[in-house]
Amino acid sequence: MSMKPAAAPTVLAVFATAHEARRAKVAGVFRAARRLGWQLRLIEINHRFSLSIADMMKAHVPDGIIVDGEEFAHRPGWIPAGLPYVAIDPQPGFRAPHVIRHDSRASVDAAVQHLLRLGFDDYAFVGTNPEVYWSRRRARQFRQIVVAAGKSCHVYDRRDDLGRWLEALPKPCALHAAIDLSAIPVLDFCAAHGIAVPDRIAVIGSDNDTRLCESAWPTLSSVEPDYGMAGELAVGLLDDLLSGRSTGSAKLFYGPARVVTRASTTLRGRNLHHLHEAIEFIRLYAANGIGVPDVVRLMGVSRRTAEQLFRDELGVSILDEIQRARLDRVCDLLSRTDTPIGQIAAASGFSSDLHLKRLFKARFGLTMSGYRAVKSKTA
């Protein structure tokens, strides 16, 4: 006689979703929960937080909870004793038995490695408020990695004037901001005082807050932590607790998903203004179906000169660079969305499905469906 399968667990996801990073964590939680067939309910942390939790507990006591750990640290005591829960990114000193944490060193290292490839000798770091624990930690990690690479390191002290500190930096210099928001005053000062970015100071942030990064001038390169993976790891850990596969405490880590390169680190060296703008134009609009004539027109030079600039500095033709940007878009849609294969060509700027399929297979050695399958297994 077969046993009746257990009912799908009811799980609360308790998050403040005002920030893009936290929304990405929630998306990862929902993605993994759907695969397991969970009944998942989102509670928004706001001024009605305690009332919402009380109402939910009266309606149905959940089997487990996944909580935004940083917010939860300020609101202790509302989880019933013995109820399994997982906290994502709690503050230091917060004692939770089951935790998912950001591997900040891996993200800082991704930023430094990106900057090192640009060939700078001097490196600088700008943090947030010095009282913020993770900002101090990232500053220490940045210094360790840069010094280990044999480079000079400068860390901004918030007691100093930012403008005077930036003026005094040796140039050219590569700068990493603890978060994207800390990079904006740097870019603004450079623009106001004629310090060329990235030729004199290359800047990379962290978090890839697209609203900030895309509206900055120049647009801001940034390390994107794998926030979706944080949510998925939390679901996996809670599933182990609910199923009895795990009874002890556990701490798991998620690292960076990618470095998103934008204009603030695109070029270094000669002031190639036309090429700089063309690369940014291609990155932003390749998926809209732009062609080589559009790029040449933007650059305001002859087609021969434009092609020569691309080949001298990038080693590729203008069309090659457009196709590379479009294929980046294809890979992003395949690995990060459920967009049907048949719609991806048009969404990426390709006029022909057949042409895209041939180009993709030649570039990656896989079909698009095969690429998506591999990415879904490694996610």
C-alpha positions in Angstrom: 0.0 0.0 0.0 1.6 3.3 -1.0 1.8 6.2 1.4 -0.1 9.3 0.8 2.3 12.0 -0.3 2.8 14.9 2.2 1.0 18.1 1.4 3.1 20.9 -0.2 4.6 23.0 2.5 3.4 26.6 3.0 6.4 29.0 3.2 6.5 32.7 4.0 9.1 34.9 2.1 9.6 38.0 4.3 11.4 40.8 2.3 11.7 44.5 1.8 11.5 44.7 -1.9 12.2 48.4 -2.5 15.7 47.6 -3.7 16.6 45.9 -7.0 18.9 43.4 -5.2 16.3 42.3 -2.8 13.7 41.9 -5.6 16.3 39.6 -7.4 16.6 37.5 -4.2 12.8 37.2 -4.1 12.7 36.1 -7.7 15.3 33.4 -7.0 13.1 32.2 -4.0 10.0 32.0 -6.2 11.8 30.3 -9.0 13.1 27.5 -6.8 9.9 27.2 -4.8 7.8 26.7 -8.0 10.0 23.8 -8.9 9.3 22.2 -5.6 5.6 22.9 -5.7 5.6 25.0 -2.6 2.8 27.3 -1.6 4.9 30.5 -1.2 3.5 33.8 0.2 5.4 37.1 0.1 5.2 39.4 3.1 6.5 42.9 2.4 8.5 44.4 5.2 7.1 47.9 5.8 5.4 49.8 8.6 2.6 47.2 8.7 5.0 44.3 8.9 4.1 43.1 12.4 0.4 43.3 11.6 0.8 41.4 8.3 2.7 38.6 10.1 0.1 38.4 12.8 -2.7 38.1 10.2 -0.8 35.5 8.3 -0.1 33.4 11.4 -3.8 33.5 12.3 -4.8 32.3 8.9 -2.2 29.5 8.6 0.9 28.8 10.6 3.6 28.3 7.9 5.9 25.3 7.7 8.9 27.5 7.3 10.1 31.0 6.6 12.8 32.7 4.3 13.6 36.1 5.6 15.7 39.1 4.5 18.2 38.8 7.3 19.3 42.4 7.4 15.8 43.7 8.0 15.0 40.8 10.3 17.8 41.7 12.7 15.9 44.9 13.7 12.6 43.0 14.3 13.5 39.9 16.5 11.0 37.7 18.2 8.2 37.2 15.7 9.2 33.8 14.5 7.6 31.0 16.7 10.1 28.9 18.5 11.0 25.7 16.6 9.8 27.0 13.3 12.4 26.4 10.6 13.7 29.5 8.9 16.6 30.7 6.7 18.0 34.2 6.8 19.7 35.8 3.8 22.5 38.2 4.5 21.9 38.9 8.2 24.1 41.5 10.0 27.2 40.3 11.9 26.5 39.1 15.4 23.0 38.0 14.4 22.8 34.4 15.5 20.7 32.4 13.0 21.3 28.7 12.6 20.7 28.7 8.9 22.2 31.5 6.8 22.9 32.4 3.2 25.6 35.1 2.9 27.2 37.1 0.1 30.8 36.2 -0.6 32.0 39.8 -0.7 35.6 38.9 -1.3 34.7 37.0 -4.5 32.8 40.1 -5.7 35.6 42.5 -4.8 38.1 40.1 -6.5 35.9 40.2 -9.7 36.1 44.0 -9.7 39.8 44.1 -9.1 40.5 41.4 -11.8 38.4 43.5 -14.3 40.5 46.6 -13.5 43.8 44.8 -13.5 43.1 43.7 -17.1 43.0 47.4 -18.0 46.7 47.7 -17.1 46.6 50.3 -14.3 49.3 50.6 -11.6 47.3 52.7 -9.1 44.1 51.6 -7.5 41.6 53.3 -5.2 38.5 52.4 -3.1 35.5 54.4 -2.1 33.2 53.0 0.5 29.9 54.0 2.1 29.5 55.3 5.7 32.5 54.0 7.7 30.1 52.6 10.3 28.7 50.2 7.8 30.4 46.8 8.5 30.4 45.4 5.0 31.9 48.6 3.5 34.9 48.4 5.9 35.2 44.7 5.1 35.2 45.3 1.4 37.9 48.0 1.8 40.1 45.6 3.6 39.6 42.9 1.0 40.2 45.4 -1.8 43.5 46.4 -0.3 44.6 42.8 0.3 43.9 41.8 -3.3 45.5 44.9 -4.9 48.6 44.8 -2.8 49.0 41.0 -3.5 49.0 41.9 -7.2 51.9 44.3 -6.6 49.9 47.5 -7.2 49.5 50.7 -5.2 46.3 51.1 -3.2 44.5 54.2 -1.9 41.4 54.0 0.3 39.1 57.0 0.8 38.6 58.1 4.4 35.1 59.7 4.8 36.6 62.3 7.0 38.4 63.7 4.0 36.9 65.8 1.3 36.1 63.5 -1.7 37.0 66.1 -4.3 40.4 66.9 -2.8 41.1 63.2 -2.4 40.2 62.4 -6.1 42.3 65.3 -7.3 45.3 64.0 -5.3 45.0 60.5 -6.6 47.9 59.5 -8.9 46.6 59.2 -12.5 45.7 57.2 -14.4 44.0 55.3 -11.7 41.4 52.5 -11.4 38.7 52.9 -8.7 36.2 50.5 -7.1 33.2 51.8 -5.2 31.7 49.5 -2.5 28.2 50.0 -4.1 27.0 51.8 -7.2 25.6 54.6 -5.2 29.1 55.5 -3.9 30.4 55.7 -7.4 27.9 58.4 -8.6 29.6 61.3 -6.7 32.9 60.1 -8.1 31.6 60.3 -11.7 29.9 63.6 -11.0 33.1 65.2 -9.6 35.1 63.9 -12.6 32.6 65.3 -15.1 32.6 68.7 -13.3 36.3 69.0 -13.1 37.4 67.6 -16.4 38.9 64.3 -15.2 38.3 61.9 -18.1 36.6 58.7 -17.3 37.9 56.0 -17.9 41.1 57.5 -19.4 42.2 59.2 -16.2 40.1 57.4 -13.6 38.3 54.1 -14.5 35.4 53.4 -12.2 33.5 50.2 -11.3 30.8 49.8 -8.7 29.0 46.8 -7.2 25.4 45.6 -7.2 24.6 46.5 -10.8 21.7 48.7 -9.9 20.6 49.2 -13.5 18.7 52.4 -12.7 21.8 54.0 -11.3 24.3 52.5 -13.7 22.5 53.3 -16.9 21.6 56.8 -15.9 25.2 57.7 -14.8 27.5 59.5 -17.2 29.4 57.8 -18.4 27.4 54.7 -17.7 28.8 52.7 -14.8 30.4 49.3 -15.0 29.4 47.1 -12.0 29.8 43.7 -10.4 26.5 41.9 -10.2 26.2 39.6 -7.2 24.2 36.4 -7.9 21.2 37.5 -5.9 18.9 35.0 -7.7 21.2 32.2 -6.5 20.9 33.5 -2.9 17.2 33.0 -3.1 17.6 29.5 -4.7 20.1 28.5 -2.1 17.8 29.6 0.7 15.0 27.4 -0.7 17.3 24.4 -1.0 18.5 24.8 2.6 14.9 25.2 3.9 13.8 22.2 1.9 16.5 20.1 3.6 15.2 21.3 7.0 11.6 20.6 6.2 12.4 17.1 4.8 14.7 16.2 7.7 17.7 15.8 5.5 19.5 18.5 7.6 19.2 19.1 11.3 22.4 21.0 12.2 23.3 24.7 11.5 24.4 25.6 8.0 26.0 28.6 6.3 26.1 28.8 2.5 27.6 31.5 0.2 26.8 33.1 -3.1 29.2 35.0 -5.2 29.2 37.3 -8.3 27.1 36.4 -11.3 29.1 38.6 -13.7 30.8 41.9 -14.3 28.6 44.2 -16.4 31.0 46.4 -18.5 29.9 49.8 -19.4 31.5 53.0 -20.5 33.2 53.8 -17.1 35.8 51.1 -17.8 35.5 50.5 -21.5 38.7 52.2 -22.6 41.9 53.5 -21.2 44.8 55.4 -22.8 44.3 57.7 -25.8 41.3 59.9 -25.8 39.4 58.1 -28.6 36.1 60.0 -28.1 34.5 58.7 -31.3 35.2 55.1 -30.6 34.2 55.4 -27.0 30.7 56.7 -27.9 30.3 54.1 -30.7 31.0 51.2 -28.4 28.5 52.5 -25.9 25.9 53.1 -28.6 26.4 49.5 -29.8 26.1 48.1 -26.3 22.8 50.0 -25.7 21.1 49.6 -29.0 22.5 46.5 -30.8 19.3 44.6 -30.0 17.2 47.3 -31.7 18.5 46.4 -35.1 21.2 49.1 -35.7 23.7 48.5 -38.5 27.2 49.6 -39.4 25.9 52.8 -41.2 24.2 53.9 -37.9 27.5 53.5 -36.0 29.5 55.4 -38.7 26.9 58.2 -38.7 27.2 58.6 -34.9 31.0 58.7 -35.1 31.0 61.5 -37.6 33.9 60.1 -39.6 34.3 58.2 -42.8 33.4 54.6 -42.8 37.1 53.7 -43.6 38.3 55.7 -40.5 35.6 54.2 -38.3 36.5 50.7 -39.3 40.2 51.4 -38.8 39.6 52.7 -35.3 37.7 49.5 -34.4 40.4 47.2 -35.8 43.3 49.2 -34.3 41.8 49.3 -30.8 39.5 46.3 -30.6 40.8 44.0 -33.2 37.4 43.5 -34.8 35.2 45.2 -37.4 32.1 47.3 -36.5 29.9 44.4 -37.6 31.8 42.0 -35.4 31.2 44.2 -32.4 27.5 44.6 -33.2 27.2 40.8 -33.5 29.1 40.3 -30.2 26.7 42.6 -28.4 23.7 40.9 -29.9 25.0 37.4 -28.9 25.6 38.7 -25.4 21.9 39.7 -25.4 21.0 36.2 -26.7 23.0 34.5 -23.9 21.4 36.7 -21.3 17.9 35.9 -22.6 18.7 32.1 -22.7 20.2 31.9 -19.2 18.1 34.5 -17.3 14.6 34.4 -18.8 12.0 32.0 -20.2 11.8 33.8 -23.5 10.9 31.2 -26.2 13.7 30.3 -28.6 11.7 31.4 -31.5 11.4 35.0 -30.2 15.0 35.5 -29.2 16.3 36.5 -32.6 14.0 39.4 -33.0 14.5 40.4 -29.3 18.3 40.5 -29.9 18.4 42.5 -33.1 18.8 39.6 -35.6 16.6 39.7 -38.7 16.8 35.9 -39.3 16.3 33.0 -36.9 18.4 30.8 -39.2 21.3 33.2 -39.3 21.3 33.4 -35.5 21.2 29.7 -35.0 24.2 29.2 -37.3 26.2 32.1 -35.7 25.4 30.8 -32.2 26.4 27.2 -32.9 29.7 28.4 -34.5 30.5 30.7 -31.6 29.6 28.4 -28.7 29.5 24.9 -30.1 26.0 24.4 -28.8 22.5 25.0 -30.0 20.5 27.7 -28.2 18.3 25.1 -26.5 21.4 23.1 -25.5 23.0 26.3 -24.1 19.9 27.0 -22.0 19.8 23.4 -20.7 23.4 23.7 -19.6 22.8 27.0 -17.9 19.7 25.7 -16.1 21.7 22.8 -14.6 24.5 25.1 -13.3 22.1 27.7 -11.9 
